[in-house]
Amino acid sequence: MFVDRTRELLFLRQTLSRQDRGQMLLLYGRRRVGKTELLRQWAVTSGLSYTYWMAEKEPAALQRRKLFSRLLDVPVHQAVDFSSWSELWDWIAPRLVSRRQIIILDELPYAAAADSAMLSALQYAWDHYFQNSPVILVLCGSQVNLMSTIMTHQSPLFGRLTGQWYLQPLPFAALRHFFPDWSAEERVAAYAIVGGVPAYLQWLDRNRSLSENIRQVITAQGSMFLAEPNLLLYDEVREPAVYLAILQAIGAGYHTPKEIGETSLIGQTHLSAYLRTLQELRLVKRHLPATLTTAQRRRSRQGRYRLADAYLRFYFRFLAPHLDQLLFTPEAVLEHIQKELRAFVGQTAFEELAQEWVAARGRAGTVPFAPQAVGSHWSKRVQVDVAAINWDSHDVLLGECKWGTEHVDKGTVRTVIEQKTARLLQDLTPLGEEWRVHYAFFARAGYTPAALASLREVDGLGVDLAQLDQELEE
């Protein structure tokens, strides 16, 4: 199923209007995020002829033979063998540049890994043949580490790209297309479990409820979901066991370098390098309080490492510690998931969607100020689920998220207004600055009349799940 991707298709289609010179585009991102499907959709609807080639993990000579086969549309066994990539491009490029067409080179890192001269040969082909031709050359790959090196000063292709795009998972609103009959509660919970990765969403069965999917799809023996974390890492890093230990520690609730190192038994000297790689792979993210200034962020020790991928959060929280039980006593694992899932959804997806809502409303100008930063806030004094701030105008927003099944009452609202506000302002005002404080509550089940009355007294916002769901789609 191909849904959304409006911005990405616009970016790709805009390249078609530039006909005066060649184009070399880079599309990269994590596995399963839908890069190939996006490129095929664009190429098919472009009106141009196109060639799609995907490198495989095989010898470079066989890769060259298969690319020749695809470009000239001949059987593989009839393709010419070339001893190097330079020889291939010197022979074939002059035959490609006479007409406008799209050439997609997918999983490029596999070709570069098989022959380190591959990128240099491609650079030569671009400089001497393609850059002054009508050809649109698209480089694609899922190995974020290696794809990122294409953009560094040391890369043979540095400075040659005419456009690049890092493909993100789909937004929450896209889940309506995958699960049109699911309730908003189920879609938020699904977003907490698998995020917006298209492949994961397609692995789920839209004709079953979410709870049935957890039982019969995600935790079933032989499920791709159970194998996915290992596949992600074995394709990206040289020491997957070490990285799995770090992810396991973070997934279990250890977020500072000291805690992660002690739990994974990895010394601090090496841990920082591993964490840096996981951040480059977009599997881990270092979070800081949104209320820190730029100068404070540079020297802050409040950083907490969290799993950036929704499914990895779910997997390492609920499945990885109990893989042996899934074989023999799966009901015990399912009971544990059922018991803890509500808190997990509230602490992950619901808070993130609330923060996304504040950021979107800020851009649209429908909240009292334009935030310069949106996230959460924590300190020794106070924890705030949603925090937004504008340092120039001295506006700050405090937000509370409640994923429980009961209405938010007046006491909850007053606690934030009367207690958390003062504590947060202590963190913000060491020099006694004055701040305008705003409030936004996010509740799955809604609010009592008394809670709404308390919010009106401070011009606070009370957002329920139906409103959040609708406005995030808009």
C-alpha positions in Angstrom: 0.0 0.0 0.0 1.4 3.4 -1.0 0.1 6.3 1.1 1.1 9.8 2.0 4.6 10.8 0.8 3.3 14.1 -0.6 6.3 16.1 0.3 8.7 13.4 -1.0 6.9 13.1 -4.3 6.9 16.8 -4.7 10.7 16.9 -4.2 11.2 14.2 -6.7 8.8 15.6 -9.3 10.4 19.0 -9.1 13.7 17.5 -10.4 11.9 16.6 -13.6 11.4 20.2 -14.4 15.1 20.9 -14.5 16.1 19.7 -18.0 19.2 21.8 -18.6 21.6 19.4 -16.9 21.9 16.0 -15.3 20.5 15.3 -11.9 22.1 13.1 -9.2 19.8 12.5 -6.3 20.3 10.7 -3.0 17.5 9.0 -1.2 18.4 7.2 2.0 16.9 6.0 5.3 16.5 3.0 7.5 15.4 -0.5 6.4 11.7 -1.0 5.7 10.9 2.7 5.5 9.6 2.5 1.9 12.4 4.0 -0.2 12.0 1.5 -3.1 8.3 1.8 -3.2 8.5 5.6 -3.3 11.0 5.6 -6.1 9.0 3.1 -8.1 5.8 5.2 -7.6 7.6 8.3 -8.8 9.3 6.7 -11.8 6.1 5.0 -13.0 4.2 8.2 -12.9 7.0 10.4 -14.3 6.2 9.8 -17.9 9.9 8.9 -18.5 11.5 5.5 -19.2 13.4 4.3 -16.2 15.7 1.5 -15.1 15.7 0.1 -11.6 18.7 -1.9 -10.4 19.2 -3.2 -6.9 22.7 -4.3 -5.8 22.8 -7.6 -3.9 25.4 -9.0 -1.6 27.5 -10.8 -4.3 30.8 -10.3 -6.1 31.3 -7.0 -7.9 31.7 -8.8 -11.3 28.2 -10.3 -11.0 26.8 -6.9 -9.8 28.2 -5.3 -13.0 26.8 -8.0 -15.2 23.3 -7.6 -13.7 23.5 -3.8 -14.0 24.5 -4.1 -17.7 21.5 -6.5 -18.2 19.1 -4.0 -16.6 20.4 -0.9 -18.5 20.3 -2.5 -21.9 17.4 -4.9 -21.2 19.2 -8.1 -22.2 19.2 -11.5 -20.4 21.9 -11.7 -17.7 23.6 -14.6 -19.4 24.1 -12.4 -22.5 25.5 -9.5 -20.6 29.0 -8.4 -21.2 31.6 -9.0 -18.4 33.7 -6.0 -17.4 36.8 -6.2 -15.2 36.1 -2.9 -13.4 33.3 -0.4 -12.8 35.3 2.2 -14.8 35.2 -0.1 -17.9 31.5 -0.7 -17.5 30.7 3.1 -17.4 33.1 4.0 -20.2 31.3 1.5 -22.4 27.7 2.0 -21.4 27.4 5.7 -20.3 27.8 7.1 -23.9 24.8 4.9 -24.9 22.6 6.3 -22.1 23.1 10.0 -22.3 21.3 10.7 -25.6 17.8 10.6 -24.1 16.0 11.7 -20.9 15.6 8.8 -18.5 15.7 7.8 -14.9 18.4 5.4 -13.6 17.8 4.1 -10.0 20.8 2.4 -8.3 19.3 0.9 -5.1 21.1 -0.6 -2.2 24.3 1.1 -3.4 26.2 0.3 -0.2 26.3 -3.4 -1.2 28.1 -2.4 -4.4 30.5 -0.1 -2.6 31.2 -2.8 -0.1 32.0 -5.4 -2.8 34.4 -3.0 -4.6 35.7 0.1 -2.9 36.5 1.6 -6.3 32.8 1.6 -7.3 32.1 5.1 -6.0 35.2 6.6 -7.6 34.1 5.0 -10.9 30.6 6.5 -10.5 32.1 9.9 -9.8 34.1 9.6 -13.1 31.0 8.6 -15.0 29.1 11.6 -13.6 31.8 14.1 -14.3 32.5 12.9 -17.9 29.1 11.7 -19.1 26.0 12.3 -16.9 26.3 15.8 -15.5 25.8 17.4 -18.9 23.2 15.0 -20.0 19.4 14.8 -19.5 19.8 11.7 -17.3 18.4 11.6 -13.8 20.6 9.4 -11.6 19.1 8.3 -8.3 21.3 6.7 -5.6 19.5 4.8 -2.8 20.4 2.7 0.2 19.3 1.7 3.6 22.7 1.5 5.3 22.5 5.0 6.9 26.1 4.9 8.0 27.5 4.3 4.5 25.0 6.4 2.7 25.9 9.3 5.0 29.6 9.0 3.9 28.6 9.9 0.4 28.0 13.4 1.6 31.3 13.8 3.4 34.4 15.7 2.1 36.2 12.4 1.8 33.6 10.8 -0.6 34.3 10.7 -4.3 30.8 11.9 -4.8 31.1 14.9 -2.5 29.8 18.0 -4.1 28.2 16.1 -7.0 24.7 15.6 -5.6 22.0 17.9 -6.9 19.5 16.9 -4.3 19.1 14.6 -1.3 16.3 13.4 1.0 16.3 11.4 4.2 13.1 9.3 4.2 11.3 9.3 7.5 8.7 6.9 8.7 5.1 7.8 8.0 3.2 10.2 10.3 0.6 9.0 12.7 -2.2 10.2 10.4 -1.2 7.7 7.8 -2.4 4.8 10.0 -6.0 5.6 9.1 -5.2 4.3 5.6 -3.8 1.0 6.9 -6.5 0.5 9.6 -9.6 2.3 8.6 -11.8 0.3 11.0 -9.7 0.7 14.1 -10.5 3.2 16.8 -8.2 6.2 17.6 -7.1 4.3 20.8 -6.0 1.3 18.8 -4.2 3.4 16.2 -2.3 5.4 18.9 -1.4 2.1 20.6 -0.3 0.6 17.2 1.8 3.8 16.6 3.5 3.2 20.0 4.3 -0.4 19.0 5.4 -0.2 15.3 5.6 3.6 14.6 5.2 4.7 11.0 7.4 2.2 9.3 5.4 1.1 6.3 6.6 -2.5 6.2 5.7 -3.0 9.9 2.2 -1.5 9.3 1.7 -3.9 6.4 2.8 -6.9 8.4 -0.1 -6.3 10.7 -3.5 -7.7 9.8 -6.0 -4.9 9.3 -8.9 -7.4 9.7 -7.9 -8.3 13.2 -7.9 -6.1 16.3 -4.7 -4.8 17.7 -4.7 -7.2 20.6 -5.2 -10.1 18.1 -2.3 -8.8 16.1 -0.1 -8.8 19.2 -1.1 -12.4 19.9 -1.3 -13.9 16.4 1.1 -11.8 14.4 3.8 -10.0 16.4 4.5 -12.7 19.0 3.8 -15.7 16.8 6.7 -18.1 16.3 8.4 -17.4 13.0 7.1 -13.8 13.0 9.3 -11.3 11.1 8.7 -9.0 14.1 10.7 -11.3 16.3 13.6 -11.4 13.9 13.7 -7.7 12.9 15.9 -6.2 15.6 18.7 -8.7 14.8 18.3 -8.1 11.1 18.5 -4.3 11.5 21.8 -4.5 13.3 23.5 -7.3 11.5 23.1 -5.4 8.3 24.5 -2.2 9.8 27.3 -2.8 12.3 30.3 -5.1 12.8 29.6 -6.0 16.5 25.9 -6.6 16.6 26.0 -8.3 20.0 27.5 -5.3 21.6 24.9 -3.0 20.1 22.1 -5.3 21.1 23.3 -5.2 24.7 23.2 -1.4 24.6 19.7 -1.3 23.1 18.5 -3.9 25.6 19.8 -1.7 28.5 18.1 1.5 27.1 14.9 -0.5 26.4 14.9 -1.7 30.0 14.8 1.8 31.3 18.4 2.8 31.7 19.0 6.2 30.0 22.2 7.8 31.3 25.7 6.7 30.0 26.6 5.4 33.5 23.4 3.3 33.8 23.8 2.0 30.2 27.4 1.1 30.7 26.8 -0.7 34.0 23.9 -2.7 32.6 25.5 -3.7 29.3 28.9 -4.2 30.9 30.6 -1.9 28.4 33.2 0.6 29.6 32.6 4.3 29.3 35.7 4.6 27.1 34.0 2.6 24.3 30.4 3.3 25.1 30.3 6.8 23.7 31.5 5.6 20.3 28.8 2.9 20.2 26.1 5.4 21.2 27.3 7.8 18.6 26.9 5.0 15.9 23.4 4.2 17.1 22.5 7.9 16.9 23.8 8.0 13.3 21.7 5.0 12.5 18.7 6.8 14.0 18.0 3.9 16.4 18.9 5.9 19.5 18.4 9.6 20.3 19.9 11.8 23.0 17.2 13.8 24.6 17.6 17.1 26.5 15.0 19.2 28.3 13.3 21.4 25.7 13.7 24.4 28.1 17.5 24.5 27.9 19.0 27.3 26.0 21.5 26.6 23.2 24.4 27.4 25.5 23.0 25.2 28.2 22.5 22.3 25.8 26.1 22.3 24.8 27.3 21.7 28.3 24.3 19.9 29.9 24.7 16.6 31.6 20.9 16.0 31.7 21.0 14.1 28.4 19.0 10.9 28.4 19.4 8.2 25.7 16.2 6.7 24.4 15.3 4.3 21.7 14.2 6.4 18.7 12.4 3.5 16.9 9.0 2.6 18.2 9.2 -1.1 17.5 12.6 -1.4 19.2 11.1 0.3 22.2 8.3 -2.3 22.3 10.5 -5.2 21.5 13.1 -4.5 24.2 10.5 -3.6 26.7 8.2 -6.6 26.3 9.7 -9.3 24.1 13.5 -9.4 24.3 13.5 -10.2 28.1 11.0 -13.0 27.5 11.9 -14.7 24.2 12.3 -18.1 26.0 8.9 -17.8 27.6 7.3 -17.1 24.2 8.4 -20.6 23.2 6.9 -22.4 26.2 4.5 -20.1 28.1 3.4 -17.4 25.6 0.3 -16.7 27.7 2.4 -15.3 30.5 4.2 -12.9 28.1 0.9 -11.8 26.6 -0.6 -11.2 30.0 2.4 -9.1 30.9 2.0 -7.0 27.7 -1.7 -6.6 28.4 -1.0 -5.4 31.9 1.7 -2.9 31.0 0.8 -1.7 27.6 -1.4 1.2 28.6 1.4 2.8 30.6 3.8 2.2 27.7 1.5 3.9 25.2 1.0 6.9 27.4 4.7 7.3 28.1 5.7 7.0 24.4 3.4 7.6 21.5 0.8 9.7 23.3 3.3 12.1 24.8 5.1 12.4 21.4 1.8 13.0 19.6 0.9 15.7 22.1 4.3 17.4 21.5 3.8 17.1 17.8 0.4 18.7 18.1 1.9 21.7 20.0 4.6 22.1 17.4 2.1 22.0 14.6 -0.3 24.4 16.3 2.7 26.7 16.9 3.6 26.7 13.2 -0.1 27.4 12.3 -0.3 30.3 14.8 -3.2 28.7 16.7 -1.5 28.6 20.1 -0.6 31.7 22.2 3.0 31.9 21.0 5.4 30.4 18.4 7.6 27.8 20.2 11.3 27.8 19.5 11.6 24.4 21.0 9.1 21.6 21.9 9.7 18.5 23.9 9.5 17.6 27.6 11.1 19.0 30.7 12.8 17.3 33.6 15.0 18.2 36.5 15.5 17.3 40.2 12.5 19.5 40.9 9.8 18.5 38.4 8.9 16.4 35.4 6.7 17.9 32.6 5.3 15.7 29.8 5.0 18.5 27.2 7.1 21.7 27.3 7.3 24.4 24.7 9.3 27.7 25.0 10.1 30.9 23.3 13.2 32.5 24.9 12.7 35.8 23.1 9.1 36.5 24.1 9.5 34.7 27.5 6.5 32.4 26.9 6.5 28.8 28.2 3.9 26.1 27.9 3.3 23.2 30.3 1.5 20.2 29.1 0.2 17.1 30.9 -0.7 13.8 29.2 -3.2 11.3 30.6 -3.7 8.0 28.7 -6.0 6.6 31.5 -9.6 5.6 30.9 -10.9 8.1 33.5 -11.7 11.7 32.9 -9.1 14.2 34.0 -10.4 15.9 37.2 -9.9 19.3 38.7 -7.2 18.1 41.1 -5.0 17.0 38.3 -5.3 20.4 36.6 -4.7 22.3 39.8 -1.6 20.3 40.6 0.0 21.3 37.4 -1.0 25.0 37.7 -0.2 25.4 41.4 2.8 23.1 41.9 4.5 22.1 38.7 4.5 25.7 37.4 6.4 27.1 40.3 9.0 24.3 40.2 9.5 24.7 36.4 9.9 28.5 36.8 12.6 27.9 39.4 14.5 25.9 36.7 14.0 28.7 34.2 14.5 31.8 36.2 17.9 31.8 38.0 18.1 35.5 37.3 14.5 36.3 38.1 13.1 36.8 34.6 9.4 37.0 34.2 7.6 34.4 32.1 4.1 34.1 30.6 2.9 30.6 31.4 0.4 28.7 29.2 -1.2 25.3 29.7 -2.3 22.4 27.5 -3.7 19.1 28.7 -4.1 16.0 26.6 -6.5 13.3 27.8 -7.6 10.1 26.2 -10.9 10.1 28.0 -11.7 13.8 28.3 -12.3 16.1 31.3 -14.7 16.6 34.1 -16.7 19.9 34.0 -14.7 21.1 37.0 -11.4 20.4 35.2 -12.6 22.3 32.2 -13.6 25.2 34.4 -10.2 25.3 36.0 -8.6 25.3 32.6 -10.8 28.2 31.4 -9.6 30.3 34.4 -6.0 30.2 33.0 -7.0 30.2 29.3 -5.6 26.6 29.2 -6.3 24.1 26.4 -8.0 20.8 27.0 -7.4 18.5 24.1 -9.1 15.1 24.0 -8.2 12.1 21.8 -10.8 12.9 19.1 -9.5 16.4 18.7 -5.8 15.3 18.7 -6.6 12.6 16.1 -8.5 14.9 13.8 -6.1 17.8 14.0 -2.9 15.7 13.5 -4.5 14.4 10.3 -5.2 18.0 9.1 
